[in-house]
């Protein structure tokens, strides 16, 4: 626990520094940051677009939903269906100015099933998060945060791998820090650190640490290049692994005033400890004598501990576009990750898309398909397809009706390796009523966007 708390303390200290450096509200009116490079986001501008009010605020909310699940235990041979009621109260508090954004959120889900009363749980899902962002100067952005997530369906947290697993109590505690510095009007330096601890049914599953340093330079009005270095450190119980290192380069192109394409790739060096770790020396003259000194020269001593190094390509591509009535994102990439229930690293390839569309002023339509191919130690593989569709109709600025449908289909070995499942299908449909103190922001105007600078 101590090795994890040290990075968390660093992130919290980083957050305090960002709050102090952000300055007073009197200075906020003078913030005029440089125009963003393609693909960059301003957390304060995004918060204002999401309807976060200026100054101090407290916003409670509650959602009542009726759900139908055709495979509540994620079984291959004996799928069981049920309906259940979910009540989701939550609250968000924070502070927003033109230089500082501080948010704290907490929410939980209580579920009551119609036929499987043993699944009733007042805290089937809990999440708490704290985030702070500040602009000490026009060129510098500091951001930090921490989060805690608890759920009885761990698949919800396997976002990178998409792996579907059975019901179990899963917990994730994470902390992160981010630094953006504009070295020049055409250059930007980014540093990021993330640490996460995952537990499954109260037992340590993994600890992940990742640090990233990236430099991005804009060559022309439409083209930019980047170079980055990433180090990842994975820790599993009773397993010794060494960090992996990635050095990658990228190129981005502004296809249109509202669309950006970015492609990145490079080699990944991964080192793994092979062998029992206890040398077993042998005498060439008398192989039965275990006390004889080891031979000199030649190959490795039988049973010795050695390091195996492998080079694997890591790459990604991302296309994002602002539509006249919404946004569209398409991502494709290969990377390393972890999943609940899998006691080793996963090499995953994922293709995901996200569409947010406003067919009318009070209607939001969401589509999010994704396909994942996961390899576990080059011997096991899993293919997962997951698609979601959602529709929100705002009755007033504080009341909305939500409808959602999620379908998932997995072939191969699931996260719960002991179960031996080979194929899992699941469909979940829901309809609910949402009441929130936050006023719904006005949707974007249905016009073709033009290039413009923020503030």
N, C-alpha and C positions, 0 to 999 in steps of 0.2 A: 504494500500500500504506500510506503514511503516514497519509492521511486516515482509513483504516479502523482503524489501530492506536490512534489517539487515543481514539475511543470505547471500544475494548476496554480500554485502560488505565483509563479512568474507571470502567468497570463493575467491574474487579478491585479498584480502590481502594474502590469502594462495598461490595464483598463483604468486604474487610478491616474496614471500618467496622462492618458488620453483625456480624461475629464478635466484635469488641471490645465493641460496645455490648450484645451479648446477655447479658453478665454471667457470673457464676460459677455452678456447679451449686448452690451454697448458696442462691442467689436463686431458683432454678428452682421450688422448692416454693411460692413465694408468687405465682406468676403466675396471675391470675384475670382473663382478658380479658373485655371486654364481650361480651354475646351478639351473634352475627353477624347482619348484615342478610341479607335473602333473596338468594340467589345467591352469597354469599361463601363462601370455602373457607379453612380453616386448614391450611397445609402440614404442620404437626407432627401434627395430629390425623389427617390423611389418611395420613401415613407410618406411624403406629401402627396404623391400620386395615389397611394393606397388609402388616403383619407385620415392619416394620423394627424390629430389637431396640434397646433403650435402651443407651446407652454407645457405646464404640468397637466396630466390627464389620468383618469381612471375609467376603464371601460369594461363593465361586466357583460357577459353573453351567456346564452344557453341554447342548446339545440336538442330537439326531441325527434328521434328517428325510428321508423319501423323497418326492420331488415329481414331479408330472406336469404338463407345460405343453404345451398344444396349439398355441401360436403363439409360439415362443421368440424370434423375430426381429421380432415385431409387424408382420407383413406382411399386406397386403390380398389380393394376387394369389396368393401362394405360401406359405401358412402351413405351418410345419414343427413337428412335435411331438417331444418327447424327455422322457426321465425323467432325473433327476439326484439325487445324494445331497448333502445340505447338512449340514455340521458347524459348530456355532455355539458356541464357547466364550466365556465372559465372566466378568467379576469386578466386584463392587461393594464399595466400602469407604466408611466414613463414621462419623459420630458423631451421636447423637440424645439430647437432653434435653428438658425441658419448655419450654425457652426457645430452643434452638438445634437446627438440623438442617443437617448438612453431608454431601453425598454426592458420590462420584466413581465414574464407571462407564466401562468399556471392553468392547467386544465386537466380534467379527468373524465373518464367514461364509465358509467355504471350500466350493466347489462342484465336483463332478465329474460330467460328463455321460456318458451311455451311448454316444451316437452322435456327438455334436458335441464331439470332444475339444478343438477349438480354443477352446471356451468355458470350459475348466477354469481355475479361478482360486482360489488359496488365500486371497486377500483380495478376494473379489467384493463384499464389503460391510464397512465399518468404521464404528464410531461411538464417540465419546468425549464425555463430558459432565461438567461440574462445576457443582454448585448449592449455595447456602448461603442459609439463611433464619434470621432471628432476631427476637426480640421485646425490644427495649430497654426497653419499657414496656408497660403493659396496652393502650395506645391505638395503639402504633406497631409496624408490621411492615415490616422491610427484607428484600429478597430480591434475589439476583443470581445470574447463571450464564453459562456459555459452553459451546458445543458444536461438535463437528466431525463431519461425516457424509460418507462416501464410498461410492458405489454404482455399479454398472454398469447399473442400471435407474433412470434419473432420474425415472420416473413416481412412484416411491415418495415423492419429495420435493415433488411438485406437489399438496400437500394441499388448498390453497384452490381452485385452478382445476380439479383433477381431470384435467388433460390427460394423455393417454397418448402417449409418445414412444418411439422405438427405443432400442436398446442403445447406450450411450456412457458414458464415465467422467465422473461428475458429482461435484462437491465443494461442500459448503456449510460455511462458518465463520460462526458467529453469537455474539452476546453480548447480554445483556439485563439490565435492572435494574428493580425494582419497589418502590414505596412505598405503604403503606396507612396512613392516619392517621384515627382516629376523632375528629372535631372535637367531637362530643357524643354522647350515647346514641342520637340519631336521625340523625346526620350522619357521612359518611365522605368523605375526600378520597383519590384514587388518582392516582399518577403512574407512568408506564411508559415505558421507552425500549428500542428494539430496533434492532440493526444486523446485517445479514446480507450476506455476499459469496458469490455463486454462480459456479462455474466449470464449463464443459462442455468436456471433452477438453483441459484445460490452458489454455483461453482464457477470459478474463474474460467472463462473461455479464451480470451485473448486480450492483449494490450497492444495497441498500435500507436506508433509515433511517426509523423511525417513532417519533414521540413522542406520548403521550396524557396529557391531564389531565382528570379526571372528578370531579364532585361528585355524591354521591347522598344523598338525604334521605328518611327514612321518615315518611310523613304519618300513617298509622294502623297498626294491627297487621297489616293485609293489603296496604296500598298504599304504594308508594314511587315517587319521581321522580328523574330524573338529568339532568345537562347535561354535555356533554363537548366537548373540542376536540382534533382529531387533525391532525397535519401529517405528510405522507409525502414523502420525497425519493427519487427513483429515478434511478440513473445507469447508462447503457448505453454501451458502447464506441462512439465516433464518433457519439454522439447527444446533443443538448442538450435537457434537459427541466427544467422548474421544479417546485418542490414543489406538492403539492395540499393543500388545506385543507378540513377538515370541521368543521362546528359542528352538533351533533345534540342532541336531547332525547329522553328516554325515560320510560316509565311501566311499572311492574311491579305485578303483583297476585298475591297468594298465593291460588291457587284452592282449595287445601285445606291442611291442616297439612303435607302432604308434597309439594306441587306448586306451582311458581312459573312464571308467564308474564311475559316481559319483552319489550316492543316498543320499538324505538329508530329514529329517522330524522332526516334533516336534509339541507341542501344541501351539495354538494361543489364547490368552486372549483378548476378545473384550468387551468393556464397552460402553453401549448406555444409554442416558438419556431418560427416559420414563415419560410421564405426562406433563401437561400444565405448570408446574413450579410455580403455584400460589396455596398455600394451601387454602382449604375450610374447616375450622373447624366446627364441629357440637357438640351440647350439647346432650349427651345421653338422658337427661330428656326432652329436648325440641328440636327435630331435626330442627324445623323451625327457631330457633334463630341463625343467622349467626355470631353474635357478641360474643357468648359464647366461653370460652376457650376450646381448643381441649382436648379430653380425654387422660388419661395417660394409658400406657400399651396397650396390644392388637396389632392388625394389623395396617397397614399404614392408615393414615388419607386420606379419599377420596379426590382425586384431587392433592395429594402432588407429588412432584418431586422425583423420585427415580432412582437408577442406576441398570440396568440389565446387568449381566455378563454372557458371553457365552464362552465355550471352543470349539475350532474347530481345527481339525488336518490340518497342512500345510506341504506339502511335495513336492519334486521335484526329478527328475532323468534326467541325461544328459549323453549322449554317444557321444563322438567326436573321429574322426579317420582321419588320413592323408592317402589318397589313393595314389597309384603310379602316378596318373595324376590329383589329385585334393584333395578335402576335403569333409567330410560328418559329419553332426551334427543332432542328434535326441534328442529332449527335451520333457519332460512331467512334468507338475506341477500344483499345486493348490495354489492360493494366493488371495490377495485382491488388487483391483485396482479401477480406475475411468474411465468414458467414457464421451465424450462430449454429453450433452443433458440429462444425467441421474443424478438427483440431490441427489444421495446417493452412498454408497459403493457397489461395485459389487464383489461377490465371484465367481471367474472364475477358470475353469479347461481347460488347453490347451495342445494340442499335436502338435508339429511343427517339421518339418524336413527341412534341407537345404543341397543341393548338388551343389558343384562347380566342374565341370569336364572339362578337356582340351583334347578333342578327337584329336586335331591337334595343332601344335605349335602356330597357329594364330586364334584358335577358342576357345571360352569360352561358356560353356553350364551351365545354372543355373536352378534348380528346387527347389520350396519352397512350399510344401503343408502344410496346417494347419487346425486343427479342434478345436473349442472353445465351451464350455458349460458355460453359464453365468447365475447366480441366483441373482435376485434383491429382497432383503428383504424377501426371502423365499416364495414369492408369484408369482413372474414373472420369467420366464426363457427364454433364447434365445440360439439357437444352430446355429452356423455359420461354414461353410466350405469355405475355401479360398485356391486357388492353383494358383501358378504362374510359368511360364516357360519363359526363356529368352535365346537368342542366340546372341553372339557378334562375328563378323568376322573382324579382323584387316587387313585393306588394307595396311597400313603402320604403323609405330610406333606412328603416331600422328593422324591417321584417321581410324575410325571404323564404321561399319554398325551394328545397333542394331535392333533386333526384339524381341517383348515381347507379351505375352498373359496372362491375369489374369481373373480368373473366381471366383465368390463368390455366395454363396447361403445361405440365412439366414431364419430361421423359428423361430417364436416367436415375442416378443415385441422388436422393434428396439429402438435405442437411443432416437429418437424423440417420446416420449411417447404419445403425443397428437394425432399423426397421426393414430394410431390404425392399422398399417400395420402388417400383419401376415406372409407374405412370400415375400422375395425380391431375384431376380436373376439378375445378371449382368455379362456381358462379355466385356472385353476391349482388343483390339488388336492394335498393333502399329508397325511401322517400321520407323527408323530414321537414320540420319547421324550425327556422333559425331566427332568434331575436337577439339583437346586438345594440349596444349603446352607440357604436360608431356609425356615423352617417355614411352611407354608400357614396363614394366619389362619383362624379359625373363621368360616363364613359368617353373615350376619345371621339373627337369629331370624325365622321365618315368621309375624310378627304385623304388624298394621297399625300404622305408626309414629305416634307422638304428638309434639306440639311439646315440645321440651325444650331447655334451654340447655347449651352445651358448657362443662364444668368450671365 
